[in-house]
């Protein structure tokens, strides 16, 4: 049972697609076809997403397969509005000659593909009542863009290729040093040590001690390297310690969320907020959830 909106469409046409990289090894044994679908007037239209990935179910198949919204491969720019006859949407389907290679891939075997064709007609004539159930699963835009970037690597200038494919690191990174900020309670620092690595602790320590250049600390790294965890740890440290005042290395005022619990009248009340920003709503939601569940302090 599928848990998303499904669309009941009829396949009307199959056309063989010749990819420009057909001589490359990753296309050996695989044939691409563009399948056109049409719908009745009372059928809801499927979303017109660039490089949308659809799960396809046909009664003649033992398992569902995948189709990608057709575009001018390898670019991701054009999603065509379909005016060819009654065509509503076009999907690419991949057919592999070796049936074993199709398992757990979403590709069609040659046997699956032959079940779509009219045995009484020649060529790629589709059966008269070839109905499918389609469900939009997501998008392949990012994957296609990554593929395009990889294919462009041979055309980069030599110094960029050397930087990307160097077999050794000329200057090994300096070993991170961690030192407890003077304003941070020992128990908070101890908890941060248990949940963060030395590089993360070094960034937190620099911010709390005011040793960042121009009070800006840049934390950089690929996905999954702990940047969000560093943010959670930094928020915990700022809630429990004292933030540096601009232009000064000494800690400034204690930050109190909501009602001030320990502030005196001599502390600058204008610095009692932490603003956490992100580029997307999803990233903001993820950070808010992690801060709520993982931050320490008052």
BELQUI-V644455 format. One record per residue. N is the residue number from 1. RES is the residue in three letters. SS is DSSP state (h for helix, s for strand, l for the rest). D_CENTER is the distance of its C-alpha to the mean C-alpha in whole Angstrom. Layout:
N|RES|SS|D_CENTER, N|RES|SS|D_CENTER
This chain:
1|UNK|l|26, 2|UNK|l|23, 3|UNK|l|22, 4|UNK|l|20, 5|UNK|l|22, 6|UNK|s|24, 7|UNK|s|26, 8|UNK|s|29, 9|UNK|s|29, 10|UNK|s|32, 11|UNK|s|31, 12|UNK|s|34, 13|UNK|s|33, 14|UNK|s|32, 15|UNK|s|31, 16|UNK|s|31, 17|UNK|s|28, 18|UNK|l|29, 19|UNK|l|26, 20|UNK|l|27, 21|UNK|l|25, 22|UNK|l|28, 23|UNK|l|30, 24|UNK|l|27, 25|UNK|h|27, 26|UNK|h|23, 27|UNK|h|25, 28|UNK|l|28, 29|UNK|l|29, 30|UNK|s|27, 31|UNK|s|28, 32|UNK|s|26, 33|UNK|s|27, 34|UNK|s|26, 35|UNK|s|27, 36|UNK|s|29, 37|UNK|s|29, 38|UNK|s|31, 39|UNK|l|32, 40|UNK|l|35, 41|UNK|l|36, 42|UNK|l|35, 43|UNK|l|31, 44|UNK|l|28, 45|UNK|l|26, 46|UNK|l|23, 47|UNK|l|20, 48|UNK|l|20, 49|UNK|l|16, 50|UNK|l|15, 51|UNK|l|14, 52|UNK|s|14, 53|UNK|s|14, 54|UNK|s|18, 55|UNK|s|19, 56|UNK|s|23, 57|UNK|s|26, 58|UNK|s|29, 59|UNK|l|33, 60|UNK|l|34, 61|UNK|l|31, 62|UNK|l|30, 63|UNK|l|27, 64|UNK|l|24, 65|UNK|s|22, 66|UNK|s|19, 67|UNK|s|20, 68|UNK|s|17, 69|UNK|s|19, 70|UNK|l|21, 71|UNK|l|21, 72|UNK|l|22, 73|UNK|l|21, 74|UNK|l|19, 75|UNK|l|18, 76|UNK|l|16, 77|UNK|l|19, 78|UNK|l|21, 79|UNK|l|21, 80|UNK|l|25, 81|UNK|l|27, 82|UNK|l|29, 83|UNK|l|32, 84|UNK|l|34, 85|UNK|l|36, 86|UNK|l|35, 87|UNK|l|31, 88|UNK|l|28, 89|UNK|s|25, 90|UNK|s|25, 91|UNK|s|22, 92|UNK|s|22, 93|UNK|s|23, 94|UNK|s|23, 95|UNK|s|27, 96|UNK|s|28, 97|UNK|l|31, 98|UNK|l|31, 99|UNK|h|30, 100|UNK|h|29, 101|UNK|h|26, 102|UNK|h|25, 103|UNK|l|25, 104|UNK|l|21, 105|UNK|l|20, 106|UNK|l|20, 107|UNK|l|23, 108|UNK|s|26, 109|UNK|s|29, 110|UNK|h|32, 111|UNK|h|34, 112|UNK|h|31, 113|UNK|h|31, 114|UNK|h|35, 115|UNK|l|35, 116|UNK|l|34, 117|UNK|s|37, 118|UNK|l|40, 119|UNK|l|43, 120|UNK|l|46, 121|UNK|l|44, 122|UNK|l|43, 123|UNK|l|40, 124|UNK|l|37, 125|UNK|l|38, 126|UNK|s|36, 127|UNK|l|38, 128|UNK|l|40, 129|UNK|l|38, 130|UNK|l|34, 131|UNK|s|32, 132|UNK|s|29, 133|UNK|s|27, 134|UNK|s|23, 135|UNK|s|20, 136|UNK|s|17, 137|UNK|s|14, 138|UNK|s|11, 139|UNK|s|10, 140|UNK|l|10, 141|UNK|h|10, 142|UNK|h|7, 143|UNK|h|9, 144|UNK|h|12, 145|UNK|h|12, 146|UNK|h|11, 147|UNK|h|14, 148|UNK|h|16, 149|UNK|h|16, 150|UNK|h|17, 151|UNK|h|20, 152|UNK|h|21, 153|UNK|h|21, 154|UNK|h|25, 155|UNK|h|26, 156|UNK|l|25, 157|UNK|l|28, 158|UNK|h|29, 159|UNK|h|29, 160|UNK|h|25, 161|UNK|h|25, 162|UNK|h|27, 163|UNK|h|25, 164|UNK|h|22, 165|UNK|h|24, 166|UNK|l|27, 167|UNK|l|28, 168|UNK|l|29, 169|UNK|l|28, 170|UNK|l|31, 171|UNK|l|31, 172|UNK|l|30, 173|UNK|l|28, 174|UNK|l|30, 175|UNK|l|31, 176|UNK|l|29, 177|UNK|l|32, 178|UNK|l|32, 179|UNK|l|35, 180|UNK|l|35, 181|UNK|l|36, 182|UNK|l|39, 183|UNK|l|38, 184|UNK|l|36, 185|UNK|l|37, 186|UNK|h|38, 187|UNK|h|36, 188|UNK|h|33, 189|UNK|h|33, 190|UNK|h|34, 191|UNK|h|31, 192|UNK|h|28, 193|UNK|h|30, 194|UNK|h|29, 195|UNK|h|25, 196|UNK|l|24, 197|UNK|l|25, 198|UNK|h|27, 199|UNK|h|25, 200|UNK|h|23, 201|UNK|h|27, 202|UNK|h|28, 203|UNK|h|26, 204|UNK|h|27, 205|UNK|h|30, 206|UNK|h|30, 207|UNK|h|29, 208|UNK|h|32, 209|UNK|h|35, 210|UNK|l|34, 211|UNK|l|34, 212|UNK|l|31, 213|UNK|h|32, 214|UNK|h|32, 215|UNK|h|31, 216|UNK|l|27, 217|UNK|l|25, 218|UNK|l|22, 219|UNK|l|20, 220|UNK|l|17, 221|UNK|l|15, 222|UNK|l|12, 223|UNK|l|9, 224|UNK|l|12, 225|UNK|l|15, 226|UNK|l|16, 227|UNK|h|16, 228|UNK|h|15, 229|UNK|h|18, 230|UNK|h|20, 231|UNK|h|20, 232|UNK|h|21, 233|UNK|h|24, 234|UNK|h|25, 235|UNK|h|25, 236|UNK|h|27, 237|UNK|h|29, 238|UNK|h|30, 239|UNK|h|31, 240|UNK|h|33, 241|UNK|l|35, 242|UNK|s|36, 243|UNK|s|34, 244|UNK|s|35, 245|UNK|l|37, 246|UNK|l|36, 247|UNK|l|38, 248|UNK|l|39, 249|UNK|l|38, 250|UNK|l|40, 251|UNK|s|38, 252|UNK|s|39, 253|UNK|s|39, 254|UNK|s|37, 255|UNK|l|34, 256|UNK|l|35, 257|UNK|l|33, 258|UNK|l|35, 259|UNK|l|38, 260|UNK|l|40, 261|UNK|l|41, 262|UNK|l|42, 263|UNK|l|43, 264|UNK|l|46, 265|UNK|l|47, 266|UNK|l|47, 267|UNK|l|43, 268|UNK|l|41, 269|UNK|h|40, 270|UNK|h|38, 271|UNK|h|35, 272|UNK|l|34, 273|UNK|l|31, 274|UNK|l|27, 275|UNK|l|25, 276|UNK|l|21, 277|UNK|l|19, 278|UNK|l|15, 279|UNK|l|13, 280|UNK|l|12, 281|UNK|h|14, 282|UNK|h|11, 283|UNK|h|11, 284|UNK|h|15, 285|UNK|h|15, 286|UNK|h|13, 287|UNK|h|16, 288|UNK|h|19, 289|UNK|h|18, 290|UNK|h|18, 291|UNK|h|21, 292|UNK|h|23, 293|UNK|h|23, 294|UNK|h|23, 295|UNK|l|25, 296|UNK|l|29, 297|UNK|l|32, 298|UNK|l|34
